Amino acid sequence: MNILQPLLRGDGVSTAVALVLLAMSVGSWVVILWKGWLLRRALRDVARSTAAFWQARSLDDGRAAVQLFDRELLLQPLIEATRMNQAGTLAAAGDASQQLTRVLRDALHGVLLKLQAGQVWLATVGATAPFVGLLGTVWGIYHALLSMSGGTQVSIDQIAGPVGEALVMTAVGLAVAIPAVLGYNILGRYITRIEADLEGFARDLRELLLTSQA
């Protein structure tokens, strides 16, 4: 049985469901491939940037060293956040420890939002694609039975073909959802590892700056 038959024989609703599933699948694979490449590179760059920073002789040298390796701009926002001049504002009202905690936390949140881009799409596709496929199956079965209702005699062969083709939509929905769920989980592990490294760097940077100001 040709998997394209439900699309070619179906009405507008069946075609729309098939196109939605196709868009979900293409979008998911784009995110998986793009994020997989980006996160693997980011994980390697964070380790190299952190090592280069702590081997530098001064904060300025460390900042310059990080720029050589931090291609995804994950550590540089944390370093630059500590240079912000907030004199005369409420942000500068607290002690140095509070100010550093605030600016590093805000910079870290911005970096993590960049890392998590696309995760919502994968989670949405993984959760909804099976139901979209099921909608196509239910509509296809209804449409097939409705088209046979005018006949005087209906055999099992006449029913099995259209119903079987409609059930393909459920399988397509699962085929779209499974890679999205797997991609979400695998990429999530990379993000968690990078997040832990960035949090550790931010904490160590805060302690370094507080010690130098003491």
Secondary structure as the mmCIF struct_conf table of DSSP 4:
data_model
#
loop_
_struct_conf.conf_type_id
_struct_conf.id
_struct_conf.beg_label_comp_id
_struct_conf.beg_label_asym_id
_struct_conf.beg_label_seq_id
_struct_conf.end_label_comp_id
_struct_conf.end_label_asym_id
_struct_conf.end_label_seq_id
TURN_TY1_P TURN_TY1_P1 ILE A 3 LEU A 4
HELX_RH_AL_P HELX_RH_AL_P1 GLN A 5 ARG A 9
BEND BEND1 GLY A 10 GLY A 10
HELX_RH_AL_P HELX_RH_AL_P2 GLY A 12 TRP A 54
TURN_TY1_P TURN_TY1_P2 GLN A 55 GLN A 55
BEND BEND2 ALA A 56 SER A 58
HELX_RH_AL_P HELX_RH_AL_P3 LEU A 59 PHE A 69
TURN_TY1_P TURN_TY1_P3 ARG A 71 GLU A 72
BEND BEND3 LEU A 74 LEU A 75
HELX_RH_AL_P HELX_RH_AL_P4 GLN A 76 ALA A 81
TURN_TY1_P TURN_TY1_P4 THR A 82 ARG A 83
TURN_TY1_P TURN_TY1_P5 ALA A 87 GLY A 88
BEND BEND4 THR A 89 THR A 89
HELX_RH_3T_P HELX_RH_3T_P1 LEU A 90 ALA A 92
BEND BEND5 ALA A 93 GLY A 94
HELX_RH_AL_P HELX_RH_AL_P5 ALA A 96 LEU A 115
TURN_TY1_P TURN_TY1_P6 GLN A 116 GLY A 118
HELX_RH_AL_P HELX_RH_AL_P6 GLN A 119 MET A 148
TURN_TY1_P TURN_TY1_P7 SER A 149 GLY A 150
BEND BEND6 THR A 152 THR A 152
HELX_RH_AL_P HELX_RH_AL_P7 ILE A 156 GLN A 213
#
